[in-house]
Amino acid sequence: MDELLEYHQELFDLCSIGAEANATFPQEGFFEYAHEMLGDAGVLDNIEYCPYVNSRLGIKIDGYSWNELEKVINIICIDYTNERDIVESLTNETIRKAGQRVTRFIEKIGDGRFYESLASTDPGRDALNLISEFIDSAIKFRVVLMTDKTLSTRVKKIEMSAILDLPTSLEIWDLDRLKLLDRSDSDFEEFNVDLTQWGSGVKVLPANISSTGVSTYLGVMPGALLSEIYNEFGQRLLESNVRTFLDFRAGTNRGMRKSLVQEPENFFAYNNGITVTASDIKTEKHEGHVHVTEIENMQIVNGGQTTAAIYFSPRESGSIKGLNGDKRYKDIDLNKVFVQMKLTVVGDKQASDVMKANIATFANSQNSIQLSDLVSNHPFHLNVESRSRSQLVPSGEDGIPTKWFYERARGQYNTQKRALSGAQIRRFEMEYPKSQVFSKTDMAKYENTWRMKPHVVKKGAQANLKALGSEILAEFDSMPDKFGVNFYKDLVSKMILFRYADHAIKTSGWYKENAGLKAETVTYTLSLIRDAVLKKNRDLNLDLIYQNQSLSSPLLSLIVEVAREVRTNIDDPEFRGGVANPSEFCKSEKGWLKIKNMTVDLSRLSTEDTINTQEKAERKLKEKELTKASKSISYIEQVMEVSEMEWSLIAKYNASIYPPNHINVGIPVRCASFLKGGTIPSDKQLKIAIEIRKNAYSDGFDFLA
């Protein structure tokens, strides 16, 4: 079977099953699937579903969002065929009409009669509110067409006329492109930066061409070129950067803007430049000099602030007082601006991830940063992956024990499944049901909801993951024992809690009558309920959820009822206190503090649904003690597996290297004495003994010699 058709059928089945389960239309299922995938990849985040159609006026949009970092208003349109066995072609006419329909909608801003014609519950009204709120701050419109059709050529970007005098781009995510991303093992969309579309490329000097496959070049990046690159690719260039643009409230960024205005020709001298990684490059020689003409998967791992300052400064309103009068930001001449660039090319995928993380860490060492926030091979992620492959969960309602599958890197599930035969595939899917696959961004959403940070969850998949990473990875590094089997069981329970709540809310009668704001409602509802339970000195019983692999009827009933009130308040302009858009309200801590003050009647919960916090603390302490005891037993067993003679010989060997009173001599003597019937060494000494034995063999000791 044709590989593209096979993927199309798989996509159709997923959208249809999701739509049937949630009592929605397949188009919404397709939107959710594509949006989640693009959000995980950092391409398109935090989109609100908004199926608004006005055939008489020739208007159609399906989603919207405001990108604060890029100052871009995103408008989404869906072209979904709902046909399983046919892959249709996406024509230029379809693309043109989609752009026209979006344009007509946006141009309705300021049309009072049109606005009043929209019901208060109409999703088109919320979209207009958001556009109206941010239109003065926006520097660009981005129209994204998501479709299960395929372009006959690999056209990803088509020119589109400006809307409301703002530059407008049209980006197409067709079946080919979705498949490429879905089946990639990368955490981001692979892309190429073709420098020749803006000139002859960037002149570089080969600085370190290594036999290991890692090569480094030094060059000078023109400011105008860097601005054009950022304009096209935006935050995708900064996925590996440990910091995002802090805007011009930060002193450093204000300083950069000032130098861009007053001394653009000296910006090179004042600025540290940018550090870039790539999976590959293309070069050409011009007049004896090497020019980089194409950069594959360009990542600015240091210099994100510099890049954003160069891009945004000429687009800001305002001016700076100078000796010769005021100088406006929009008059900045980027043709006079140049930036030092260090470009490192790493071909190997796994090595690339490590290299990017190390470069980002060391290049940013002048500032306080969180290390390895998004690195898939961090021990924390390896730990979760390992436990997901070995930990059978209780059978639940269907009676079949299964496992959850953690995708530490994108596409792991499908990659592993495609390597199997027919019978093996069926066994694999029984062991790891598709419904029990979860990614890093999924985990961050569940975990931060449990930590009662719904406003962080609503900032988008990547921002939420970074926020969690700054906490949980530090916790893991300082207390790895905390992240054992019980942590994993609790994590599974949190996933079940979130997914059951999500399904119960979107299939409820009140939600079907007035759909929208589901993502906000779910995370805020669960955070509110847990906050209310904690105020009663109790907590939700994750053990019960884990054992049942589901939620109790009383808890589900409470979630649906509270969600209705939460959604009503989020949708109420008076409750939001002047914040025009509900989605933006939910991204603010102010929004969470407002929702947090709501009263929750917990009387309908059963006593089993919650657990006393003191009992919970005692359980954790007992678990800690059991873990400690288990480790002690393990240390004793490892010491006892070594003979008395071997410990004595290790002590003798080390005595030839260290003083007689050194720990490397004394502890092996203690172990030998213990095996002869003496006292048991302490846990600390047992642990050290194991390490001393290991090091002795590494240094040259041989028991059999």
C-alpha positions as CSV (number, residue, x, y, z in Angstrom):
1,M,0.0,0.0,0.0
2,D,1.2,3.5,-0.7
3,E,2.8,4.9,2.4
4,L,1.0,8.3,2.2
5,L,-2.4,6.6,1.7
6,E,-1.6,4.3,4.7
7,Y,-0.9,7.4,6.8
8,H,-4.1,9.1,5.6
9,Q,-6.1,6.1,6.6
10,E,-4.5,6.0,10.0
11,L,-5.2,9.7,10.5
12,F,-8.8,9.3,9.4
13,D,-9.3,6.4,11.9
14,L,-7.8,8.5,14.7
15,C,-10.0,11.5,13.9
16,S,-13.1,9.4,13.5
17,I,-12.6,7.5,16.7
18,G,-11.9,10.7,18.6
19,A,-14.9,12.4,17.2
20,E,-17.2,9.4,18.0
21,A,-15.9,9.2,21.6
22,N,-16.3,12.9,22.2
23,A,-19.5,13.3,20.3
24,T,-17.9,15.9,18.0
25,F,-17.4,16.3,14.3
26,P,-14.4,14.6,12.5
27,Q,-13.1,18.0,11.5
28,E,-12.6,19.0,15.2
29,G,-10.9,15.6,15.7
30,F,-8.5,16.5,12.9
31,F,-7.9,20.0,14.4
32,E,-7.1,18.6,17.8
33,Y,-4.7,16.0,16.4
34,A,-2.8,18.4,14.1
35,H,-2.8,21.2,16.8
36,E,-1.4,18.9,19.4
37,M,1.3,17.6,17.1
38,L,2.3,21.1,16.0
39,G,2.2,22.4,19.6
40,D,4.5,19.6,20.7
41,A,6.9,20.5,17.9
42,G,6.9,24.2,18.9
43,V,5.4,25.2,15.5
44,L,1.9,26.4,16.5
45,D,0.9,26.6,20.2
46,N,-2.1,27.4,22.3
47,I,-4.7,27.6,19.5
48,E,-8.3,28.1,20.3
49,Y,-10.8,26.1,18.2
50,C,-13.2,28.5,16.6
51,P,-15.4,26.9,13.8
52,Y,-17.0,30.1,12.4
53,V,-18.6,30.1,9.0
54,N,-20.6,32.8,7.2
55,S,-21.3,31.6,3.7
56,R,-23.2,34.8,2.7
57,L,-20.2,36.9,3.5
58,G,-17.7,34.4,2.3
59,I,-16.0,34.0,5.8
60,K,-14.5,30.9,7.4
61,I,-12.0,30.5,10.2
62,D,-11.4,27.5,12.5
63,G,-9.0,28.7,15.1
64,Y,-6.9,31.6,16.4
65,S,-4.2,32.6,18.9
66,W,-2.0,35.5,19.9
67,N,1.8,34.8,20.0
68,E,3.1,37.2,22.5
69,L,6.8,36.4,21.8
70,E,6.6,37.0,18.1
71,K,3.7,39.5,18.3
72,V,1.8,37.6,15.6
73,I,-1.9,36.9,15.3
74,N,-2.4,33.4,14.1
75,I,-5.6,32.4,12.2
76,I,-6.2,28.7,11.5
77,C,-8.3,27.3,8.7
78,I,-9.1,23.6,8.2
79,D,-9.7,21.8,4.9
80,Y,-10.6,18.3,5.9
81,T,-12.1,15.8,3.4
82,N,-13.4,13.2,5.9
83,E,-12.6,10.6,3.2
84,R,-10.6,7.5,4.3
85,D,-9.4,5.8,1.1
86,I,-8.7,8.8,-1.2
87,V,-5.9,11.3,-0.9
88,E,-7.0,14.5,-2.7
89,S,-4.8,17.2,-4.1
90,L,-4.7,20.7,-2.6
91,T,-5.3,23.2,-5.4
92,N,-4.1,26.8,-5.7
93,E,-7.8,27.8,-5.9
94,T,-8.6,26.2,-2.6
95,I,-5.6,27.9,-1.0
96,R,-6.6,31.3,-2.5
97,K,-10.2,30.9,-1.3
98,A,-9.0,30.0,2.2
99,G,-6.9,33.2,2.4
100,Q,-9.8,35.3,1.1
101,R,-12.2,33.9,3.7
102,V,-9.8,34.7,6.5
103,T,-9.1,38.2,5.2
104,R,-12.8,39.0,5.0
105,F,-13.2,38.0,8.6
106,I,-10.3,40.0,9.9
107,E,-11.5,43.1,8.0
108,K,-14.7,42.9,10.0
109,I,-12.8,44.4,13.0
110,G,-14.5,47.7,13.8
111,D,-17.7,46.7,12.0
112,G,-20.2,47.3,14.9
113,R,-23.2,45.8,13.0
114,F,-21.3,42.6,12.2
115,Y,-20.0,42.3,15.8
116,E,-23.5,42.8,17.3
117,S,-24.9,40.2,14.9
118,L,-22.8,37.5,16.6
119,A,-24.3,35.8,19.6
120,S,-22.4,36.1,22.9
121,T,-21.6,32.4,22.7
122,D,-20.5,32.5,19.1
123,P,-16.8,31.5,18.8
124,G,-16.3,34.1,16.1
125,R,-17.0,36.8,18.7
126,D,-14.1,35.6,20.9
127,A,-11.8,35.6,17.8
128,L,-12.8,39.2,17.0
129,N,-12.2,40.2,20.6
130,L,-8.7,38.8,20.6
131,I,-7.8,40.4,17.3
132,S,-9.2,43.8,18.4
133,E,-7.3,43.5,21.7
134,F,-3.9,42.8,20.1
135,I,-4.1,44.5,16.7
136,D,-2.2,47.6,17.8
137,S,0.6,45.4,19.2
138,A,0.7,42.9,16.3
139,I,3.4,43.2,13.7
140,K,2.2,40.3,11.5
141,F,-0.7,38.0,10.6
142,R,0.0,34.4,10.1
143,V,-2.6,32.3,8.3
144,V,-2.2,28.5,8.7
145,L,-4.0,26.1,6.5
146,M,-4.2,22.5,7.9
147,T,-5.4,19.8,5.6
148,D,-5.5,16.1,4.9
149,K,-5.0,16.8,1.2
150,T,-1.5,17.0,-0.4
151,L,0.2,19.5,-2.5
152,S,1.5,18.2,-5.8
153,T,4.8,20.1,-5.1
154,R,6.5,20.8,-1.8
155,V,5.2,24.3,-1.5
156,K,5.1,25.3,2.2
157,K,4.6,29.0,1.9
158,I,2.6,31.0,-0.5
159,E,2.6,34.8,-0.8
160,M,-0.4,36.5,0.6
161,S,-1.5,40.1,0.5
162,A,-1.3,42.2,3.6
163,I,-4.3,42.3,5.9
164,L,-5.1,45.6,7.6
165,D,-1.7,46.9,6.3
166,L,0.1,44.2,8.3
167,P,2.4,41.8,6.6
168,T,0.7,38.4,6.2
169,S,2.1,35.0,5.7
170,L,0.3,31.8,4.5
171,E,1.7,28.5,5.9
172,I,0.4,25.2,4.6
173,W,0.4,21.9,6.6
174,D,-0.7,19.3,4.2
175,L,-0.7,15.5,4.5
176,D,2.9,15.1,3.4
177,R,4.2,17.7,5.9
178,L,2.1,16.3,8.8
179,K,3.3,12.8,8.1
180,L,6.9,13.9,8.0
181,L,6.6,15.6,11.4
182,D,4.5,12.8,12.9
183,R,6.9,10.1,11.9
184,S,10.0,12.0,12.8
185,D,12.0,11.1,15.9
186,S,12.8,14.8,16.4
187,D,11.2,17.0,19.0
188,F,10.8,19.8,16.4
189,E,9.9,20.2,12.8
190,E,13.0,19.8,10.6
191,F,13.5,22.8,8.3
192,N,16.0,24.4,6.0
193,V,17.1,28.0,5.9
194,D,17.9,28.9,2.3
195,L,20.1,31.9,2.6
196,T,20.3,32.4,-1.1
197,Q,16.8,33.8,-1.2
198,W,18.3,36.9,0.5
199,G,21.7,37.0,-1.2
200,S,24.8,34.9,-1.7
201,G,24.8,33.5,1.8
202,V,27.1,34.2,4.8
203,K,30.9,34.3,4.4
204,V,32.5,32.0,7.0
205,L,35.9,30.9,8.1
206,P,36.3,27.1,8.8
207,A,37.6,27.1,12.4
208,N,37.5,23.5,13.5
209,I,36.8,20.7,11.1
210,S,36.8,17.6,13.2
211,S,37.0,13.9,12.2
212,T,34.2,13.2,14.7
213,G,31.6,14.9,12.4
214,V,31.5,18.1,14.4
215,S,32.6,21.2,12.5
216,T,32.7,24.8,13.6
217,Y,32.8,27.9,11.4
218,L,33.2,31.6,12.3
219,G,31.3,34.2,10.3
220,V,29.6,37.6,10.3
221,M,25.8,37.6,10.1
222,P,24.2,40.7,8.5
223,G,21.5,42.2,10.8
224,A,19.1,42.5,7.9
225,L,19.5,38.8,7.0
226,L,19.1,37.7,10.6
227,S,15.9,39.7,10.8
228,E,14.5,38.1,7.6
229,I,15.3,34.6,8.9
230,Y,13.5,35.3,12.2
231,N,10.6,36.8,10.3
232,E,10.1,33.5,8.5
233,F,10.9,31.0,11.1
234,G,10.3,32.8,14.4
235,Q,10.5,30.9,17.7
236,R,11.4,27.7,15.8
237,L,14.9,29.1,15.6
238,L,15.1,29.2,19.4
239,E,13.9,25.7,20.5
240,S,17.2,24.9,21.9
241,N,17.7,28.2,23.5
242,V,17.4,28.2,27.3
243,R,15.8,31.6,27.5
244,T,13.1,33.4,25.5
245,F,13.0,37.0,24.6
246,L,12.5,39.1,27.7
247,D,11.2,42.2,25.8
248,F,12.6,45.6,26.2
249,R,11.9,45.8,30.0
250,A,15.2,44.0,30.5
251,G,18.1,46.3,30.7
252,T,20.3,44.4,28.3
253,N,17.7,44.5,25.6
254,R,17.0,48.2,26.1
255,G,20.8,48.7,25.7
256,M,20.8,46.7,22.4
257,R,17.9,48.7,21.1
258,K,19.6,52.0,22.0
259,S,22.8,51.0,20.2
260,L,20.8,49.8,17.2
261,V,19.2,53.3,17.0
262,Q,22.2,55.5,17.7
263,E,25.3,53.4,16.6
264,P,24.2,50.6,14.3
265,E,27.6,50.4,12.7
266,N,29.2,49.7,16.2
267,F,26.7,47.0,17.2
268,F,29.2,44.3,16.2
269,A,31.8,45.7,18.6
270,Y,29.3,46.0,21.5
271,N,27.5,42.6,21.1
272,N,28.7,39.1,21.9
273,G,27.0,37.7,18.8
274,I,25.1,34.5,18.3
275,T,25.9,30.8,18.7
276,V,24.2,28.6,16.1
277,T,24.0,24.8,15.6
278,A,22.9,22.9,12.5
279,S,22.5,19.3,11.5
280,D,24.1,20.1,8.1
281,I,25.0,23.0,5.9
282,K,25.6,23.7,2.2
283,T,28.5,25.9,1.1
284,E,29.8,27.5,-2.1
285,K,33.0,29.3,-2.9
286,H,32.9,32.9,-4.1
287,E,36.1,34.7,-5.0
288,G,38.1,32.2,-2.9
289,H,35.9,32.6,0.2
290,V,33.5,30.0,1.7
291,H,29.8,31.0,1.8
292,V,27.2,29.1,3.7
293,T,24.1,29.0,1.4
294,E,21.8,26.7,3.4
295,I,21.5,25.8,7.1
296,E,19.6,22.6,8.0
297,N,17.7,22.8,11.3
298,M,19.2,26.1,12.3
299,Q,19.1,26.6,16.1
300,I,20.2,29.8,17.9
301,V,21.3,28.2,21.2
302,N,22.8,31.5,22.4
303,G,21.9,35.0,21.2
304,G,18.1,34.7,21.2
305,Q,17.9,38.1,22.9
306,T,20.2,39.6,20.2
307,T,18.2,38.1,17.4
308,A,14.8,39.2,18.8
309,A,16.2,42.7,19.5
310,I,17.3,43.1,15.9
311,Y,14.0,41.9,14.6
312,F,11.6,43.8,16.9
313,S,13.5,47.1,17.4
314,P,12.6,48.6,13.9
315,R,9.0,47.4,14.4
316,E,8.5,49.2,17.7
317,S,6.8,52.6,18.0
318,G,8.7,55.3,19.9
319,S,12.0,57.0,19.7
320,I,15.2,57.8,21.6
321,K,16.5,61.4,22.3
322,G,19.8,62.1,20.6
323,L,22.2,65.0,20.1
324,N,20.7,65.7,16.7
325,G,17.0,65.2,17.8
326,D,14.8,62.2,18.4
327,K,15.7,59.0,16.5
328,R,12.7,56.7,15.8
329,Y,13.0,53.0,16.3
330,K,11.4,52.4,12.8
331,D,14.3,54.3,11.2
332,I,16.9,51.8,12.4
333,D,19.1,50.9,9.4
334,L,19.7,47.1,9.8
335,N,22.0,47.3,6.7
336,K,24.6,48.8,9.0
337,V,24.2,46.1,11.6
338,F,26.4,43.0,11.7
339,V,26.7,40.2,14.3
340,Q,29.4,37.7,15.1
341,M,28.3,34.1,14.4
342,K,29.8,30.8,15.6
343,L,28.2,28.0,13.6
344,T,28.6,24.4,14.8
345,V,27.5,21.5,12.5
346,V,26.6,18.2,14.2
347,G,25.3,15.5,11.9
348,D,24.5,12.7,14.2
349,K,21.0,13.0,15.8
350,Q,21.8,11.8,19.3
351,A,25.1,13.5,19.4
352,S,23.4,16.7,18.2
353,D,21.0,16.7,21.1
354,V,23.8,16.4,23.6
355,M,26.0,18.9,21.8
356,K,23.2,21.5,21.5
357,A,22.5,21.1,25.2
358,N,26.1,21.5,26.2
359,I,26.7,24.5,23.9
360,A,23.5,26.1,25.2
361,T,24.6,25.5,28.8
362,F,28.2,26.8,28.4
363,A,27.4,29.6,26.0
364,N,24.8,30.9,28.5
365,S,26.9,30.4,31.6
366,Q,27.2,34.2,32.1
367,N,23.6,34.2,33.3
368,S,21.5,32.2,35.6
369,I,19.7,29.5,33.6
370,Q,18.1,26.1,34.1
371,L,20.2,23.4,32.6
372,S,18.8,20.9,30.1
373,D,15.2,21.9,30.4
374,L,14.1,20.2,27.2
375,V,16.8,17.6,26.6
376,S,15.2,14.2,25.9
377,N,18.2,12.2,27.2
378,H,18.2,13.9,30.7
379,P,18.2,11.1,33.3
380,F,14.7,12.2,34.4
381,H,13.2,11.4,31.0
382,L,15.2,8.2,30.8
383,N,13.8,7.2,34.2
384,V,10.2,7.8,33.1
385,E,10.7,5.9,29.8
386,S,12.3,3.0,31.6
387,R,9.4,2.7,34.1
388,S,6.8,3.0,31.4
389,R,8.3,0.0,29.6
390,S,8.3,-2.2,32.6
391,Q,5.4,-1.1,34.9
392,L,2.2,-3.1,34.3
393,V,-0.8,-1.1,35.4
394,P,-3.9,-2.8,37.0
395,S,-6.3,-4.3,34.4
396,G,-9.1,-1.7,35.0
397,E,-12.5,-2.1,33.4
398,D,-11.6,-4.3,30.4
399,G,-9.6,-6.8,32.5
400,I,-6.4,-6.7,30.5
401,P,-3.2,-5.5,32.2
402,T,-1.4,-2.9,30.0
403,K,1.4,-0.4,30.1
404,W,1.6,3.3,29.4
405,F,4.1,4.3,26.7
406,Y,6.3,7.4,27.3
407,E,7.5,9.0,24.1
408,R,10.8,10.5,25.3
409,A,11.4,11.5,21.7
410,R,8.8,12.2,19.1
411,G,7.6,9.2,17.0
412,Q,9.0,6.5,19.3
413,Y,5.6,4.6,19.4
414,N,5.1,4.5,15.7
415,T,8.7,3.8,15.0
416,Q,8.7,0.8,17.3
417,K,5.4,-0.5,15.9
418,R,6.5,-0.2,12.3
419,A,9.5,-2.5,13.0
420,L,7.2,-5.3,14.0
421,S,5.2,-8.0,12.0
422,G,1.4,-8.3,11.9
423,A,1.1,-10.6,15.0
424,Q,3.8,-8.7,16.9
425,I,1.9,-5.4,16.1
426,R,-1.3,-6.7,17.6
427,R,0.6,-7.8,20.8
428,F,2.4,-4.5,21.0
429,E,-0.9,-2.6,20.7
430,M,-2.5,-4.8,23.4
431,E,0.5,-4.1,25.7
432,Y,0.7,-0.4,24.9
433,P,-2.7,0.8,23.7
434,K,-2.6,4.0,21.6
435,S,-4.8,5.7,24.2
436,Q,-2.0,5.2,26.7
437,V,0.8,7.0,24.8
438,F,2.0,10.2,26.4
439,S,4.7,12.7,25.5
440,K,6.9,15.2,27.5
441,T,4.4,18.0,26.8
442,D,1.5,15.8,27.9
443,M,3.3,15.0,31.1
444,A,4.0,18.7,31.7
445,K,0.3,19.5,31.2
446,Y,-0.8,16.8,33.7
447,E,1.9,17.6,36.3
448,N,1.4,21.3,36.3
449,T,-2.3,20.9,36.5
450,W,-1.8,18.8,39.6
451,R,0.6,21.4,41.0
452,M,-2.2,23.9,40.6
453,K,-0.6,26.1,37.9
454,P,-3.4,26.2,35.3
455,H,-2.3,29.6,34.1
456,V,1.1,28.1,33.2
457,V,-0.5,25.2,31.4
458,K,-2.4,27.7,29.3
459,K,0.7,29.4,28.1
460,G,1.3,26.6,25.6
461,A,2.9,23.2,25.4
462,Q,6.5,24.4,25.1
463,A,6.3,27.2,27.7
464,N,4.6,24.8,30.1
465,L,7.3,22.1,29.5
466,K,10.0,24.7,30.2
467,A,8.3,25.8,33.4
468,L,8.0,22.3,34.7
469,G,11.6,21.4,33.6
470,S,12.9,24.3,35.7
471,E,11.4,22.6,38.8
472,I,11.2,18.9,38.3
473,L,14.6,18.4,36.7
474,A,16.2,20.2,39.6
475,E,14.2,18.1,42.1
476,F,15.4,15.0,40.2
477,D,19.0,16.0,40.3
478,S,18.9,16.7,44.1
479,M,16.5,13.9,45.1
480,P,16.5,11.1,42.5
481,D,15.1,8.6,45.1
482,K,11.9,10.6,45.1
483,F,11.2,9.5,41.5
484,G,10.8,5.8,41.9
485,V,7.9,3.5,41.3
486,N,5.5,5.5,43.4
487,F,6.2,8.7,41.5
488,Y,5.5,6.8,38.3
489,K,2.2,5.4,39.6
490,D,1.2,8.8,40.8
491,L,2.0,10.2,37.3
492,V,-0.2,7.6,35.7
493,S,-3.0,8.5,38.1
494,K,-2.6,12.2,37.2
495,M,-2.9,11.3,33.5
496,I,-6.0,9.3,34.1
497,L,-7.5,12.1,36.2
498,F,-6.9,14.7,33.4
499,R,-8.0,12.5,30.5
500,Y,-11.2,11.3,32.2
501,A,-12.0,14.9,33.2
502,D,-11.4,16.1,29.6
503,H,-13.7,13.5,28.2
504,A,-16.5,13.9,30.8
505,I,-16.5,17.7,30.2
506,K,-16.6,17.7,26.4
507,T,-19.4,15.0,26.3
508,S,-21.5,16.7,29.0
509,G,-24.9,18.2,27.9
510,W,-24.1,21.8,28.9
511,Y,-20.8,21.8,27.0
512,K,-22.4,20.4,23.8
513,E,-24.9,23.3,23.9
514,N,-22.1,25.9,24.1
515,A,-18.7,24.4,23.1
516,G,-15.4,26.1,23.4
517,L,-12.7,27.0,26.0
518,K,-12.4,23.3,26.9
519,A,-8.6,23.3,27.5
520,E,-9.0,26.2,29.9
521,T,-11.9,24.7,31.6
522,V,-10.3,21.3,32.2
523,T,-7.0,22.5,33.7
524,Y,-8.7,25.2,35.8
525,T,-11.4,22.8,37.1
526,L,-8.9,20.2,38.3
527,S,-6.6,22.8,39.8
528,L,-9.6,24.4,41.6
529,I,-10.9,21.0,43.0
530,R,-7.5,20.0,44.3
531,D,-7.0,23.4,45.9
532,A,-10.4,23.1,47.6
533,V,-9.6,19.5,48.8
534,L,-6.2,20.6,50.2
535,K,-7.8,23.4,52.2
536,K,-9.7,20.6,54.0
537,N,-6.3,19.1,54.9
538,R,-6.9,16.3,52.5
539,D,-5.8,15.4,49.0
540,L,-7.2,13.5,46.0
541,N,-6.5,9.8,46.4
542,L,-4.2,8.9,43.5
543,D,-3.8,5.4,44.8
544,L,-7.5,4.7,44.3
545,I,-7.3,6.1,40.8
546,Y,-4.3,4.0,40.0
547,Q,-5.9,0.8,41.3
548,N,-9.1,1.4,39.4
549,Q,-7.5,3.0,36.3
550,S,-10.5,5.3,36.3
551,L,-12.3,7.9,38.3
552,S,-15.2,7.2,40.7
553,S,-18.7,8.3,39.7
554,P,-18.9,10.9,42.5
555,L,-15.5,12.5,41.5
556,L,-16.5,12.6,37.8
557,S,-19.9,14.1,38.7
558,L,-18.2,16.8,40.8
559,I,-15.7,17.6,38.0
560,V,-18.5,18.1,35.4
561,E,-20.5,20.3,37.8
562,V,-17.5,22.5,38.9
563,A,-16.4,22.7,35.2
564,R,-19.7,24.2,34.3
565,E,-19.3,27.0,36.8
566,V,-15.6,27.5,35.9
567,R,-16.5,27.8,32.2
568,T,-19.3,30.2,32.9
569,N,-17.0,32.5,34.9
570,I,-14.2,32.3,32.3
571,D,-16.7,33.3,29.6
572,D,-18.1,36.2,31.7
573,P,-16.5,39.6,30.8
574,E,-17.5,41.0,34.2
575,F,-15.8,38.1,36.0
576,R,-12.7,38.6,33.9
577,G,-12.5,42.2,35.2
578,G,-11.7,44.0,31.9
579,V,-9.6,41.3,30.2
580,A,-11.3,41.1,26.8
581,N,-10.3,37.6,25.8
582,P,-11.0,34.5,28.0
583,S,-8.0,32.7,26.8
584,E,-5.6,35.6,27.7
585,F,-7.4,35.9,31.1
586,C,-6.5,32.2,31.7
587,K,-2.9,32.7,30.9
588,S,-2.4,35.2,33.8
589,E,-1.8,34.4,37.4
590,K,-4.5,37.0,38.1
591,G,-7.0,34.7,36.3
592,W,-6.0,31.7,38.5
593,L,-6.3,33.8,41.7
594,K,-9.8,34.9,40.7
595,I,-10.9,31.3,39.9
596,K,-9.2,30.1,43.1
597,N,-11.7,32.1,45.1
598,M,-14.6,30.2,43.8
599,T,-16.5,28.0,46.3
600,V,-16.5,24.2,45.7
601,D,-19.0,22.0,47.4
602,L,-17.1,18.8,48.1
603,S,-19.9,17.0,49.9
604,R,-20.7,14.8,46.9
605,L,-17.2,13.2,47.1
606,S,-17.0,9.8,48.7
607,T,-14.6,9.3,51.6
608,E,-12.4,7.1,49.5
609,D,-11.9,9.8,46.8
610,T,-9.7,11.8,49.2
611,I,-7.0,11.0,51.7
612,N,-5.9,12.8,54.8
613,T,-2.7,14.8,54.2
614,Q,-1.2,13.5,57.4
615,E,-1.9,9.9,56.3
616,K,-0.4,10.8,53.0
617,A,2.8,12.2,54.6
618,E,3.1,9.1,56.8
619,R,2.7,6.9,53.7
620,K,5.4,8.8,51.9
621,L,7.7,8.5,55.0
622,K,7.0,4.7,55.2
623,E,7.8,4.4,51.5
624,K,11.0,6.3,52.0
625,E,12.0,4.0,54.9
626,L,11.2,0.9,52.9
627,T,13.3,2.3,50.0
628,K,16.1,3.0,52.4
629,A,15.8,-0.5,53.9
630,S,15.7,-2.0,50.5
631,K,18.9,-0.2,49.6
632,S,20.6,-1.2,52.8
633,I,19.7,-4.9,52.1
634,S,21.1,-4.4,48.6
635,Y,24.3,-3.0,49.9
636,I,24.7,-5.8,52.4
637,E,24.0,-8.4,49.7
638,Q,26.6,-6.9,47.4
639,V,29.3,-6.8,50.2
640,M,28.5,-10.4,51.2
641,E,28.8,-11.6,47.6
642,V,32.6,-10.8,47.9
643,S,34.7,-13.2,49.9
644,E,36.6,-12.3,53.1
645,M,39.8,-13.0,51.3
646,E,39.0,-10.7,48.4
647,W,38.2,-7.8,50.8
648,S,41.5,-8.4,52.7
649,L,43.4,-8.4,49.4
650,I,41.7,-5.2,48.3
651,A,42.8,-3.6,51.7
652,K,46.4,-4.9,51.1
653,Y,46.4,-3.5,47.5
654,N,45.1,-0.1,48.6
655,A,47.6,0.0,51.5
656,S,50.4,0.1,48.9
657,I,48.9,3.2,47.4
658,Y,47.3,5.0,50.4
659,P,48.3,5.7,54.1
660,P,47.3,2.9,56.6
661,N,44.5,5.1,58.1
662,H,43.0,5.9,54.7
663,I,39.3,5.1,54.0
664,N,40.2,3.0,51.0
665,V,42.1,0.7,53.4
666,G,40.0,0.9,56.5
667,I,36.6,0.1,54.9
668,P,37.7,-3.1,53.1
669,V,39.2,-4.2,56.4
670,R,35.8,-3.6,58.1
671,C,34.1,-5.6,55.4
672,A,36.5,-8.5,55.9
673,S,35.9,-8.3,59.6
674,F,32.1,-8.3,59.1
675,L,32.3,-11.5,57.0
676,K,34.2,-13.2,59.9
677,G,31.4,-12.4,62.3
678,G,32.1,-8.8,63.2
679,T,29.7,-5.9,63.3
680,I,27.8,-4.7,60.2
681,P,29.3,-1.6,58.6
682,S,26.9,1.4,58.3
683,D,24.9,2.0,55.2
684,K,27.2,4.7,54.2
685,Q,30.3,2.5,54.7
686,L,28.7,-0.4,52.7
687,K,27.9,2.0,49.8
688,I,31.5,3.3,49.9
689,A,32.9,-0.2,50.0
690,I,31.2,-1.2,46.8
691,E,32.7,1.9,45.1
692,I,36.2,1.2,46.6
693,R,36.1,-2.4,45.1
694,K,35.0,-1.1,41.7
695,N,37.8,1.6,41.7
696,A,40.4,-1.0,42.8
697,Y,39.7,-3.2,39.8
698,S,39.7,-0.1,37.5
699,D,43.2,0.9,39.0
700,G,44.7,-2.6,38.2
701,F,43.8,-4.8,41.1
702,D,43.1,-8.4,40.1
703,F,41.8,-10.9,42.7
704,L,42.8,-13.9,40.5
705,A,46.4,-12.6,39.8
